[in-house]
Amino acid sequence: MFLGDYVDRGPNSRGVLERLATERFPTPIIALRGNHEAMLFDFLAEPETASNWRRIGGLETLHSYGLDAGKVRAGRGYREAAEAFREALPISHLDFLKKTLPCFSAGDYYFCHAGVRPGVPLDAQNEQDLLWMRDPFLSSQANFGKLIVHGHTPVTAPDIRPNRINIDTGAYISGRLTCLVLEADERRFLPAGEAS
């Protein structure tokens, strides 16, 4: 299970998508969509959204595909950049991105990128909230019916609460990526990167 944000915020979005799209893993994977994948799709559909996307990693993604992002950095040339990106983006990467899910439920756990809206049943959650939610989710002490496993809001170490677990340790800033292992009643973390 991957919680999203495979693009932006790092120098090799293309490499990350290539690895995920090849599906060369020892077990089947489930890939969730993050808000950065949503912004990538928005950019392809409406290039003017690059005015926001460029500020939070879009330039790095374009650059990783070998595109000159200079005009986009300067706030122009969005349509041309979107066309060039469509041509540079391998079909396998696009197919992988299209297959990402907004959420996934298994046993006592509910996985999403960002969070859920308190008071809304899990099977009625809005995709916008699943990809972007912070508060009131982060401050909620409500029982959501399942334990929510999420990322989106970087923390220095996994944040374990009675109703949620945040495993986003800000890999793009900290160099640390955290994996949560769930086996029967056991939970443990496998950190990878600078602090491991």
Backbone as a printed PyTorch tensor [residue, N CA C, xyz], in Angstrom:
tensor([[[  0.8580,  -1.1700,   0.0000],
         [  0.0000,   0.0000,   0.0000],
         [  0.9020,   1.2300,   0.0000]],

        [[  0.6930,   2.0970,  -0.9740],
         [  1.3970,   3.3720,  -1.0310],
         [  0.3470,   4.4750,  -0.8880]],

        [[  0.6760,   5.5260,  -0.1360],
         [ -0.3130,   6.5490,   0.2130],
         [ -0.3120,   7.7810,  -0.6760]],

        [[  0.4160,   7.7610,  -1.7890],
         [  0.3430,   8.8710,  -2.7230],
         [  1.4960,   9.8510,  -2.6260]],

        [[  1.4180,  10.8680,  -3.4770],
         [  2.4620,  11.8880,  -3.6380],
         [  3.7490,  11.2710,  -4.1850]],

        [[  3.6310,  10.6640,  -5.3460],
         [  4.7680,  10.0480,  -6.0250],
         [  5.5250,  11.0680,  -6.8630]],

        [[  4.8650,  12.1880,  -7.1740],
         [  5.4720,  13.2270,  -8.0070],
         [  5.6830,  14.4890,  -7.1820]],

        [[  6.4910,  15.3810,  -7.7360],
         [  6.8000,  16.6810,  -7.1320],
         [  7.7390,  16.4990,  -5.9380]],

        [[  8.1860,  17.5840,  -5.3920],
         [  8.9460,  17.6150,  -4.1500],
         [ 10.2830,  16.8840,  -4.1710]],

        [[ 10.6790,  16.3310,  -5.2800],
         [ 11.9650,  15.6560,  -5.3450],
         [ 12.4970,  15.7050,  -6.7580]],

        [[ 13.7520,  15.3270,  -6.9480],
         [ 14.3750,  15.4680,  -8.2620],
         [ 14.0340,  14.3810,  -9.2660]],

        [[ 13.3620,  13.2920,  -8.8400],
         [ 13.1970,  12.1760,  -9.7720],
         [ 11.7840,  11.6050,  -9.7950]],

        [[ 10.8050,  12.4530, -10.0050],
         [  9.4210,  11.9720, -10.1180],
         [  9.3020,  10.9210, -11.2080]],

        [[  9.9860,  11.1450, -12.3140],
         [  9.9360,  10.1750, -13.4150],
         [ 10.4320,   8.8060, -12.9470]],

        [[ 11.5210,   8.7710, -12.2240],
         [ 12.0640,   7.5110, -11.7290],
         [ 11.1210,   6.8080, -10.7690]],

        [[ 10.4690,   7.5780,  -9.9110],
         [  9.5110,   7.0020,  -8.9730],
         [  8.3600,   6.3610,  -9.7440]],

        [[  7.7990,   7.0930, -10.7160],
         [  6.6860,   6.5380, -11.4820],
         [  7.1220,   5.3450, -12.3170]],

        [[  8.3250,   5.3780, -12.8420],
         [  8.8290,   4.2420, -13.6070],
         [  8.8870,   2.9980, -12.7210]],

        [[  9.3960,   3.1570, -11.5140],
         [  9.4880,   2.0300, -10.5780],
         [  8.1050,   1.4960, -10.2340]],

        [[  7.1720,   2.3810,  -9.9380],
         [  5.8210,   1.9600,  -9.5750],
         [  5.0720,   1.3640, -10.7620]],

        [[  5.2420,   1.9380, -11.9360],
         [  4.5170,   1.4700, -13.1170],
         [  4.9740,   0.0910, -13.5750]],

        [[  6.2250,  -0.2700, -13.2990],
         [  6.7090,  -1.5890, -13.7170],
         [  6.1520,  -2.7000, -12.8420]],

        [[  5.6580,  -2.3480, -11.6600],
         [  5.0450,  -3.2980, -10.7300],
         [  5.9530,  -4.4910, -10.4420]],

        [[  7.2450,  -4.2520, -10.3630],
         [  8.1730,  -5.3300, -10.0150],
         [  8.3690,  -5.3640,  -8.5050]],

        [[  7.3480,  -5.8420,  -7.8320],
         [  7.3690,  -5.9490,  -6.3790],
         [  7.1120,  -7.4070,  -6.0050]],

        [[  7.5660,  -7.8330,  -4.8440],
         [  7.3720,  -9.2320,  -4.4680],
         [  5.9110,  -9.5980,  -4.1990]],

        [[  5.0810,  -8.6010,  -3.9590],
         [  3.6490,  -8.8330,  -3.7530],
         [  2.8770,  -7.7860,  -4.5490]],

        [[  1.6020,  -8.0230,  -4.7910],
         [  0.8010,  -6.9800,  -5.4670],
         [  0.7650,  -5.7040,  -4.6200]],

        [[  0.6840,  -4.5740,  -5.2900],
         [  0.6330,  -3.2970,  -4.5700],
         [ -0.7180,  -2.6180,  -4.7890]],

        [[ -1.0620,  -1.7790,  -3.8480],
         [ -2.2200,  -0.8970,  -3.9790],
         [ -1.6720,   0.5110,  -3.8530]],

        [[ -1.9120,   1.3140,  -4.8490],
         [ -1.3990,   2.6800,  -4.8650],
         [ -2.5540,   3.6690,  -4.7390]],

        [[ -2.4740,   4.4830,  -3.7050],
         [ -3.4750,   5.5270,  -3.5180],
         [ -3.0120,   6.8070,  -4.1940]],

        [[ -3.9510,   7.6600,  -4.4780],
         [ -3.6790,   8.9530,  -5.1040],
         [ -3.4580,   9.9920,  -4.0120]],

        [[ -2.4780,  10.8470,  -4.2390],
         [ -2.2430,  11.9770,  -3.3500],
         [ -2.6320,  13.2730,  -4.0240]],

        [[ -2.5820,  14.3520,  -3.2830],
         [ -2.9580,  15.6470,  -3.8560],
         [ -2.0000,  16.0790,  -4.9680]],

        [[ -0.7570,  15.6160,  -4.9360],
         [  0.1730,  16.0060,  -6.0000],
         [ -0.1660,  15.3060,  -7.3160]],

        [[ -0.6450,  14.0760,  -7.2630],
         [ -1.1210,  13.4240,  -8.4930],
         [ -2.3660,  14.1400,  -9.0140]],

        [[ -3.2320,  14.5730,  -8.1000],
         [ -4.4250,  15.3190,  -8.5090],
         [ -4.0270,  16.6110,  -9.2180]],

        [[ -2.9880,  17.2910,  -8.7130],
         [ -2.5420,  18.5260,  -9.3660],
         [ -1.9410,  18.2410, -10.7330]],

        [[ -1.2400,  17.1300, -10.8680],
         [ -0.6970,  16.7460, -12.1770],
         [ -1.8330,  16.5610, -13.1810]],

        [[ -2.8890,  15.8270, -12.7750],
         [ -4.0460,  15.6450, -13.6540],
         [ -4.7120,  16.9810, -13.9750]],

        [[ -4.8260,  17.8520, -12.9760],
         [ -5.4120,  19.1760, -13.2100],
         [ -4.6000,  19.9410, -14.2500]],

        [[ -3.2710,  19.8680, -14.1490],
         [ -2.3950,  20.5610, -15.0860],
         [ -2.6020,  20.0460, -16.5090]],

        [[ -2.7330,  18.7410, -16.6720],
         [ -2.9530,  18.1840, -18.0100],
         [ -4.3030,  18.6040, -18.5820]],

        [[ -5.3130,  18.7190, -17.7250],
         [ -6.6610,  19.1010, -18.1810],
         [ -6.8140,  20.6070, -18.3220]],

        [[ -6.2410,  21.3550, -17.4030],
         [ -6.3520,  22.8190, -17.3690],
         [ -4.9710,  23.4010, -17.0920]],

        [[ -4.1640,  23.6300, -18.1160],
         [ -2.7780,  24.0640, -17.9100],
         [ -2.5970,  25.2910, -17.0250]],

        [[ -3.5880,  26.1520, -16.9370],
         [ -3.4560,  27.3530, -16.1080],
         [ -3.2880,  27.0210, -14.6270]],

        [[ -3.6460,  25.7980, -14.2310],
         [ -3.4570,  25.4070, -12.8290],
         [ -1.9740,  25.3230, -12.4760]],

        [[ -1.1110,  25.4020, -13.4620],
         [  0.3320,  25.4020, -13.2030],
         [  0.7360,  26.5930, -12.3460]],

        [[ -0.0680,  27.6340, -12.3170],
         [  0.2630,  28.7920, -11.4800],
         [  0.3830,  28.3800, -10.0140]],

        [[ -0.3800,  27.3790,  -9.5850],
         [ -0.2510,  26.8380,  -8.2250],
         [  0.7210,  25.6640,  -8.1880]],

        [[  0.5900,  24.7420,  -9.1380],
         [  1.3780,  23.5140,  -9.1360],
         [  2.8750,  23.8120,  -9.1650]],

        [[  3.2690,  24.8430,  -9.9050],
         [  4.6990,  25.1550, -10.0360],
         [  5.3270,  25.5370,  -8.7060]],

        [[  4.5280,  26.0160,  -7.7740],
         [  5.0450,  26.4640,  -6.4770],
         [  5.2750,  25.3220,  -5.4860]],

        [[  4.6760,  24.1610,  -5.7680],
         [  4.7810,  23.0680,  -4.7960],
         [  5.2520,  21.7650,  -5.4380]],

        [[  6.1250,  21.8920,  -6.4060],
         [  6.7750,  20.7110,  -6.9470],
         [  6.5810,  20.4380,  -8.4150]],

        [[  5.6630,  21.1210,  -9.0420],
         [  5.4140,  20.8760, -10.4580],
         [  6.6350,  21.1140, -11.3380]],

        [[  7.4170,  22.1330, -11.0120],
         [  8.6230,  22.4140, -11.8020],
         [  9.5880,  21.2360, -11.7470]],

        [[  9.7450,  20.6510, -10.5520],
         [ 10.6430,  19.5110, -10.3960],
         [ 10.1600,  18.3160, -11.2130]],

        [[  8.8410,  18.1230, -11.2400],
         [  8.2940,  17.0120, -12.0290],
         [  8.5430,  17.2350, -13.5090]],

        [[  8.2600,  18.4200, -14.0090],
         [  8.5050,  18.7090, -15.4230],
         [  9.9820,  18.5080, -15.7600]],

        [[ 10.8500,  19.0030, -14.9040],
         [ 12.2890,  18.8680, -15.1280],
         [ 12.7150,  17.4000, -15.1530]],

        [[ 12.1190,  16.5770, -14.3000],
         [ 12.5040,  15.1620, -14.2520],
         [ 12.1540,  14.4350, -15.5530]],

        [[ 11.2170,  14.9880, -16.3120],
         [ 10.8550,  14.4210, -17.6150],
         [ 11.6310,  15.0780, -18.7520]],

        [[ 12.6550,  15.8240, -18.4010],
         [ 13.5260,  16.4230, -19.4010],
         [ 12.9880,  17.6890, -20.0280]],

        [[ 11.9910,  18.2950, -19.4220],
         [ 11.3850,  19.5000, -19.9880],
         [ 12.0130,  20.7520, -19.3920]],

        [[ 12.1210,  21.7690, -20.2040],
         [ 12.6000,  23.0730, -19.7410],
         [ 11.4240,  23.7730, -19.0600]],

        [[ 11.5240,  23.9650, -17.7640],
         [ 10.4380,  24.5600, -16.9890],
         [ 10.6340,  26.0560, -16.7690]],

        [[ 11.5640,  26.6590, -17.4980],
         [ 11.8680,  28.0750, -17.3070],
         [ 10.6770,  28.9930, -17.4980]],

        [[  9.9100,  28.7910, -18.5710],
         [  8.7440,  29.6540, -18.8110],
         [  7.6830,  29.4530, -17.7410]],

        [[  7.4720,  28.2080, -17.3450],
         [  6.4840,  27.9300, -16.3010],
         [  6.9320,  28.5790, -14.9960]],

        [[  8.2260,  28.5070, -14.6860],
         [  8.7620,  29.1550, -13.4860],
         [  8.4570,  30.6610, -13.5270]],

        [[  8.5340,  31.2350, -14.7150],
         [  8.2880,  32.6730, -14.8720],
         [  6.7990,  33.0020, -14.9610]],

        [[  5.9280,  31.9950, -14.9050],
         [  4.4870,  32.2460, -14.9130],
         [  3.8700,  32.3570, -16.2830]],

        [[  4.4740,  31.6940, -17.2690],
         [  3.8780,  31.7300, -18.6210],
         [  4.1780,  30.4080, -19.3390]],

        [[  3.5970,  30.2640, -20.5160],
         [  3.8520,  29.0710, -21.3240],
         [  3.2270,  27.7980, -20.7760]],

        [[  2.1470,  27.9390, -20.0140],
         [  1.5280,  26.7710, -19.3900],
         [  0.9710,  25.7830, -20.4110]],

        [[  0.2940,  26.2810, -21.4350],
         [ -0.2990,  25.3700, -22.4410],
         [  0.7790,  24.5950, -23.1830]],

        [[  1.8150,  25.2870, -23.5730],
         [  2.9050,  24.6190, -24.2850],
         [  3.5760,  23.5780, -23.3860]],

        [[  3.7420,  23.9170, -22.1220],
         [  4.3580,  22.9780, -21.1790],
         [  3.4730,  21.7520, -20.9790]],

        [[  2.1620,  21.9550, -20.9030],
         [  1.2440,  20.8220, -20.7390],
         [  1.2980,  19.9080, -21.9610]],

        [[  1.3590,  20.4910, -23.1430],
         [  1.4610,  19.6840, -24.3680],
         [  2.7730,  18.9000, -24.3950]],

        [[  3.8620,  19.5550, -24.0350],
         [  5.1610,  18.8780, -24.0020],
         [  5.1630,  17.7740, -22.9510]],

        [[  4.5210,  18.0230, -21.8200],
         [  4.4610,  17.0180, -20.7590],
         [  3.6440,  15.8120, -21.2030]],

        [[  2.5210,  16.0510, -21.8850],
         [  1.7100,  14.9360, -22.4120],
         [  2.5460,  14.0420, -23.3270]],

        [[  3.3830,  14.6620, -24.1420],
         [  4.2240,  13.8950, -25.0630],
         [  5.3460,  13.1590, -24.3290]],

        [[  5.8730,  13.7540, -23.2650],
         [  6.9990,  13.1590, -22.5380],
         [  6.5700,  12.0840, -21.5400]],

        [[  5.3270,  12.1320, -21.1200],
         [  4.8270,  11.2160, -20.0970],
         [  4.5280,   9.8560, -20.7200]],

        [[  5.2950,   8.8220, -20.3740],
         [  5.0340,   7.5000, -20.9550],
         [  3.6270,   7.0060, -20.6220]],

        [[  3.0420,   6.2700, -21.5460],
         [  1.7020,   5.7160, -21.3450],
         [  1.6580,   4.8860, -20.0670]],

        [[  2.7280,   4.1350, -19.7810],
         [  2.7340,   3.2950, -18.5790],
         [  2.6400,   4.1420, -17.3120]],

        [[  3.2420,   5.3240, -17.3130],
         [  3.1620,   6.2070, -16.1510],
         [  1.7440,   6.7570, -16.0040]],

        [[  1.1780,   7.1800, -17.1190],
         [ -0.1820,   7.7090, -17.0970],
         [ -1.1740,   6.6290, -16.6730]],

        [[ -1.0000,   5.4230, -17.1980],
         [ -1.8870,   4.3180, -16.8110],
         [ -1.7910,   4.0420, -15.3200]],

        [[ -0.5640,   4.0290, -14.8020],
         [ -0.3970,   3.8240, -13.3620],
         [ -1.1430,   4.9020, -12.5810]],

        [[ -0.9520,   6.1590, -12.9600],
         [ -1.5970,   7.2630, -12.2500],
         [ -3.1160,   7.1620, -12.3020]],

        [[ -3.6480,   6.7620, -13.4590],
         [ -5.0990,   6.6230, -13.5980],
         [ -5.6550,   5.5120, -12.7150]],

        [[ -4.8470,   4.5110, -12.4160],
         [ -5.2940,   3.3800, -11.6050],
         [ -5.2240,   3.6520, -10.1030]],

        [[ -4.5970,   4.7550,  -9.7060],
         [ -4.5050,   5.0370,  -8.2750],
         [ -5.9070,   5.2450,  -7.6950]],

        [[ -6.0700,   4.8450,  -6.4530],
         [ -7.3600,   4.9160,  -5.7660],
         [ -7.3700,   6.0700,  -4.7630]],

        [[ -8.5340,   6.6330,  -4.4840],
         [ -8.5950,   7.6950,  -3.4690],
         [ -8.5070,   7.1590,  -2.0420]],

        [[ -8.8750,   5.8880,  -1.8380],
         [ -8.8440,   5.2970,  -0.5010],
         [ -8.9150,   3.7810,  -0.6210]],

        [[ -8.6650,   3.1170,   0.4930],
         [ -8.7510,   1.6550,   0.5200],
         [ -9.0270,   1.2340,   1.9530]],

        [[ -9.9190,   0.2750,   2.1110],
         [-10.2810,  -0.2230,   3.4290],
         [ -9.9150,  -1.6950,   3.5250]],

        [[ -9.3070,  -2.0840,   4.6540],
         [ -8.9530,  -3.4860,   4.8890],
         [ -9.0240,  -3.7590,   6.3820]],

        [[ -9.8640,  -4.6870,   6.7590],
         [ -9.9970,  -5.0290,   8.1670],
         [-10.3640,  -3.8240,   9.0040]],

        [[ -9.5910,  -3.5780,  10.0420],
         [ -9.8560,  -2.4630,  10.9620],
         [ -9.2330,  -1.1500,  10.5090]],

        [[ -8.6720,  -1.1310,   9.2800],
         [ -7.9150,   0.0310,   8.8110],
         [ -8.5460,   0.6440,   7.5660]],

        [[ -8.4080,   1.9590,   7.4870],
         [ -8.8610,   2.7140,   6.3230],
         [ -7.6830,   3.5890,   5.9060]],

        [[ -7.2590,   3.4270,   4.6720],
         [ -6.0710,   4.1190,   4.1730],
         [ -6.4890,   5.2360,   3.2240]],

        [[ -5.8910,   6.3940,   3.3930],
         [ -6.1050,   7.5050,   2.4750],
         [ -4.8680,   8.4000,   2.5290]],

        [[ -4.7630,   9.2880,   1.5910],
         [ -3.5910,  10.1490,   1.5400],
         [ -3.5800,  11.1700,   2.6770]],

        [[ -4.6870,  11.9120,   2.8330],
         [ -4.6720,  13.0660,   3.7380],
         [ -5.5150,  12.8910,   4.9860]],

        [[ -6.7420,  12.4600,   4.8420],
         [ -7.6210,  12.3450,   5.9970],
         [ -9.0660,  12.2110,   5.5880]],

        [[ -9.9250,  12.1590,   6.5760],
         [-11.3600,  12.0120,   6.3370],
         [-12.0940,  13.1340,   7.0610]],

        [[-13.3000,  13.3910,   6.6020],
         [-14.1140,  14.4240,   7.2510],
         [-14.8730,  13.8010,   8.4140]],

        [[-14.6400,  14.3100,   9.6330],
         [-15.3760,  13.7900,  10.7940],
         [-16.8800,  13.9300,  10.5890]],

        [[-17.6210,  12.9150,  11.0520],
         [-19.0780,  12.9400,  10.9490],
         [-19.6190,  12.3960,   9.6530]],

        [[-18.7450,  12.0930,   8.6900],
         [-19.1670,  11.5330,   7.4080],
         [-18.7640,  10.0600,   7.3770]],

        [[-19.7010,   9.1340,   7.0790],
         [-19.3280,   7.7160,   7.0150],
         [-18.1800,   7.4920,   6.0330]],

        [[-17.3260,   6.5340,   6.3400],
         [-16.1590,   6.2900,   5.4910],
         [-16.5360,   5.9820,   4.0520]],

        [[-17.6570,   5.2910,   3.8440],
         [-18.0490,   4.9590,   2.4690],
         [-18.6940,   6.1280,   1.7340]],

        [[-18.7870,   7.2870,   2.4010],
         [-19.3620,   8.4800,   1.7770],
         [-18.3680,   9.6410,   1.7480]],

        [[-17.0990,   9.3630,   1.9770],
         [-16.0980,  10.4290,   1.9930],
         [-15.9170,  11.0390,   0.6060]],

        [[-15.6100,  12.3140,   0.5880],
         [-15.3920,  13.0810,  -0.6350],
         [-13.9260,  12.9690,  -1.0390]],

        [[-13.6560,  12.7460,  -2.3210],
         [-12.2770,  12.5910,  -2.7760],
         [-11.4360,  13.8170,  -2.4720]],

        [[-11.9840,  14.9900,  -2.5750],
         [-11.2460,  16.2160,  -2.2570],
         [-10.7150,  16.1570,  -0.8240]],

        [[-11.5510,  15.7340,   0.1090],
         [-11.1160,  15.6160,   1.5030],
         [-10.0600,  14.5310,   1.6560]],

        [[-10.2460,  13.4000,   1.0050],
         [ -9.2970,  12.2880,   1.1150],
         [ -7.8950,  12.6870,   0.6540]],

        [[ -7.8220,  13.6210,  -0.2970],
         [ -6.5360,  14.0410,  -0.8540],
         [ -5.9650,  15.2960,  -0.2020]],

        [[ -6.8020,  16.1190,   0.4260],
         [ -6.3520,  17.4360,   0.8920],
         [ -6.6070,  17.7350,   2.3720]],

        [[ -7.4340,  16.9730,   3.0360],
         [ -7.9050,  17.2960,   4.3860],
         [ -6.7600,  17.4220,   5.3970]],

        [[ -6.8390,  18.4320,   6.1900],
         [ -6.0150,  18.5500,   7.3920],
         [ -7.0060,  18.7330,   8.5480]],

        [[ -7.3200,  19.9470,   8.9260],
         [ -8.3500,  20.1280,   9.9440],
         [ -9.6960,  20.2650,   9.2650]],

        [[-10.7310,  19.7240,   9.8750],
         [-10.8450,  19.2830,  11.2610],
         [-10.3950,  17.8380,  11.5280]],

        [[ -9.9100,  17.1330,  10.5280],
         [ -9.4880,  15.7370,  10.7190],
         [ -8.3770,  15.6070,  11.7560]],

        [[ -7.2940,  16.3680,  11.6030],
         [ -6.1310,  16.1990,  12.4710],
         [ -6.4390,  16.4970,  13.9370]],

        [[ -7.3620,  17.3930,  14.1830],
         [ -7.6920,  17.7520,  15.5640],
         [ -8.8530,  16.9280,  16.1250]],

        [[ -9.4570,  16.0930,  15.3020],
         [-10.6120,  15.3130,  15.7400],
         [-10.1850,  14.1530,  16.6420]],

        [[-10.9810,  13.9220,  17.6530],
         [-10.7890,  12.7600,  18.5190],
         [-11.8930,  11.7380,  18.2930]],

        [[-12.6750,  11.9370,  17.2310],
         [-13.8000,  11.0510,  16.9360],
         [-13.3240,   9.6540,  16.5650]],

        [[-14.1670,   8.6970,  16.8570],
         [-13.9510,   7.3330,  16.3870],
         [-14.5230,   7.2680,  14.9780]],

        [[-13.6810,   6.9990,  13.9960],
         [-14.1220,   6.9740,  12.6030],
         [-14.6660,   5.6120,  12.1890]],

        [[-14.6930,   4.6580,  13.0910],
         [-15.1620,   3.3110,  12.7690],
         [-14.0220,   2.3790,  12.3970]],

        [[-12.9660,   2.9420,  11.8590],
         [-11.7350,   2.2170,  11.5460],
         [-10.5760,   3.1460,  11.8740]],

        [[ -9.4090,   2.5720,  12.0570],
         [ -8.2150,   3.3770,  12.2920],
         [ -7.7520,   3.9320,  10.9470]],

        [[ -7.6000,   5.2370,  10.8490],
         [ -7.2140,   5.8890,   9.6000],
         [ -5.6890,   5.9250,   9.5150]],

        [[ -5.1410,   5.3990,   8.4250],
         [ -3.7060,   5.4600,   8.1590],
         [ -3.5280,   6.4680,   7.0260]],

        [[ -2.7100,   7.4860,   7.2580],
         [ -2.6120,   8.5900,   6.2950],
         [ -1.2250,   9.2080,   6.3000]],

        [[ -1.0470,  10.1490,   5.4030],
         [  0.1600,  10.9490,   5.3070],
         [ -0.2430,  12.4020,   5.1600]],

        [[  0.3340,  13.0850,   4.1600],
         [ -0.0170,  14.4480,   3.7390],
         [  0.5210,  15.5510,   4.6430]],

        [[  0.5180,  15.3560,   5.9440],
         [  0.9900,  16.3700,   6.8780],
         [  2.2660,  15.8550,   7.5240]],

        [[  3.4280,  16.3800,   7.1140],
         [  4.6900,  15.8550,   7.6440],
         [  4.8210,  16.0020,   9.1590]],

        [[  5.3630,  14.9420,   9.7670],
         [  5.6620,  14.9080,  11.1920],
         [  7.0880,  14.3780,  11.3530]],

        [[  7.7110,  14.6550,  12.4730],
         [  9.1080,  14.2330,  12.6570],
         [  9.2270,  12.7330,  12.9120]],

        [[  8.1760,  12.1340,  13.4560],
         [  8.1270,  10.6870,  13.7020],
         [  6.6770,  10.2640,  13.5280]],

        [[  6.4080,   8.9880,  13.2360],
         [  5.0180,   8.5650,  13.0820],
         [  4.1580,   9.0380,  14.2530]],

        [[  3.0070,   9.5850,  13.9290],
         [  2.0910,  10.1400,  14.9150],
         [  0.9590,   9.1320,  15.1300]],

        [[  0.9690,   8.4810,  16.2910],
         [  0.0100,   7.4200,  16.5840],
         [ -1.0410,   7.9550,  17.5490]],

        [[ -2.2670,   7.9680,  17.1040],
         [ -3.3970,   8.4250,  17.9190],
         [ -4.4110,   7.2850,  18.0190]],

        [[ -5.3740,   7.3860,  18.9220],
         [ -6.3810,   6.3220,  19.0320],
         [ -7.2210,   6.1450,  17.7670]],

        [[ -7.3490,   7.2140,  16.9550],
         [ -8.2080,   7.1360,  15.7730],
         [ -7.4580,   7.2440,  14.4360]],

        [[ -6.1390,   7.4630,  14.4830],
         [ -5.3910,   7.6220,  13.2380],
         [ -3.8960,   7.4220,  13.4580]],

        [[ -3.2010,   7.1090,  12.3630],
         [ -1.7430,   7.0130,  12.3650],
         [ -1.2340,   7.7910,  11.1560]],

        [[ -0.4050,   8.7860,  11.4060],
         [  0.2050,   9.5690,  10.3320],
         [  1.6290,   9.0520,  10.1340]],

        [[  1.9300,   8.5690,   8.9220],
         [  3.2710,   8.0320,   8.6550],
         [  4.0890,   8.9180,   7.7190]],

        [[  3.6340,  10.1430,   7.4800],
         [  4.3770,  11.0600,   6.6060],
         [  5.5060,  11.7210,   7.3930]],

        [[  6.7060,  11.2210,   7.2160],
         [  7.8570,  11.8020,   7.9040],
         [  8.6420,  12.7400,   6.9930]],

        [[  7.9410,  13.3250,   6.0220],
         [  8.5140,  14.3880,   5.1960],
         [  9.7570,  13.9800,   4.4260]],

        [[  9.6780,  12.8690,   3.6980],
         [ 10.8540,  12.3290,   3.0080],
         [ 11.5410,  13.3780,   2.1330]],

        [[ 10.7820,  14.2460,   1.4970],
         [ 11.4030,  15.2290,   0.6040],
         [ 12.2220,  16.2620,   1.3700]],

        [[ 11.9400,  16.4580,   2.6470],
         [ 12.6860,  17.3950,   3.4800],
         [ 13.6920,  16.6510,   4.3630]],

        [[ 13.1990,  15.5870,   4.9970],
         [ 13.9950,  14.8940,   6.0160],
         [ 14.9000,  13.8060,   5.4470]],

        [[ 14.5500,  13.2940,   4.2720],
         [ 15.2730,  12.1490,   3.7370],
         [ 14.8310,  10.8410,   4.3650]],

        [[ 13.7950,  10.8830,   5.2090],
         [ 13.2870,   9.6810,   5.8830],
         [ 11.9150,   9.3060,   5.3370]],

        [[ 11.7920,   8.0710,   4.9100],
         [ 10.5240,   7.5110,   4.4460],
         [ 10.1260,   6.4530,   5.4640]],

        [[  8.8730,   6.4620,   5.8840],
         [  8.4270,   5.5260,   6.9080],
         [  7.3960,   4.5670,   6.3530]],

        [[  7.5890,   3.2970,   6.6780],
         [  6.6740,   2.2280,   6.2970],
         [  6.0250,   1.6870,   7.5640]],

        [[  4.7220,   1.4990,   7.5330],
         [  3.9790,   0.9000,   8.6380],
         [  3.6940,  -0.5460,   8.2820]],

        [[  4.0960,  -1.4590,   9.1480],
         [  3.8330,  -2.8850,   8.9550],
         [  2.6950,  -3.2750,   9.8850]],

        [[  1.6400,  -3.8480,   9.3060],
         [  0.4750,  -4.2920,  10.0750],
         [  0.3640,  -5.8050,   9.9260]],

        [[  0.5950,  -6.5290,  11.0050],
         [  0.5030,  -7.9830,  10.9950],
         [ -0.2960,  -8.4250,  12.2070]],

        [[ -1.4640,  -8.9940,  11.9600],
         [ -2.3720,  -9.4050,  13.0390],
         [ -2.5930,  -8.2060,  13.9570]],

        [[ -2.2770,  -8.3300,  15.2380],
         [ -2.4620,  -7.2130,  16.1760],
         [ -1.2060,  -6.3780,  16.3430]],

        [[ -0.1680,  -6.7030,  15.6010],
         [  1.1140,  -6.0130,  15.7450],
         [  1.2450,  -4.8730,  14.7480]],

        [[  1.8110,  -3.7680,  15.2210],
         [  2.1520,  -2.6320,  14.3650],
         [  3.6070,  -2.3050,  14.6030]],

        [[  4.3590,  -2.1150,  13.5210],
         [  5.7360,  -1.6690,  13.6760],
         [  6.1020,  -0.8000,  12.4790]],

        [[  7.1530,  -0.0240,  12.6460],
         [  7.5730,   0.9170,  11.6170],
         [  8.9230,   0.5210,  11.0690]],

        [[  9.0870,   0.6880,   9.7670],
         [ 10.3620,   0.4470,   9.1040],
         [ 10.8080,   1.7550,   8.4760]],

        [[ 11.6970,   2.4740,   9.1310],
         [ 12.1900,   3.7260,   8.5440],
         [ 13.2680,   3.4440,   7.5010]],

        [[ 13.3170,   4.2650,   6.5000],
         [ 14.3740,   4.1620,   5.4890],
         [ 14.8840,   5.5760,   5.2290]],

        [[ 16.1710,   5.7080,   5.0410],
         [ 16.7240,   7.0110,   4.7270],
         [ 17.7530,   7.4520,   5.7290]],

        [[ 17.9210,   8.7460,   5.8430],
         [ 19.0120,   9.3350,   6.6160],
         [ 19.0230,   8.9550,   8.0840]],

        [[ 17.8710,   8.7970,   8.7020],
         [ 17.8450,   8.5310,  10.1450],
         [ 17.7410,   7.0400,  10.4630]],

        [[ 17.7380,   6.1700,   9.4480],
         [ 17.5260,   4.7440,   9.7330],
         [ 18.7940,   4.0320,  10.1190]]])
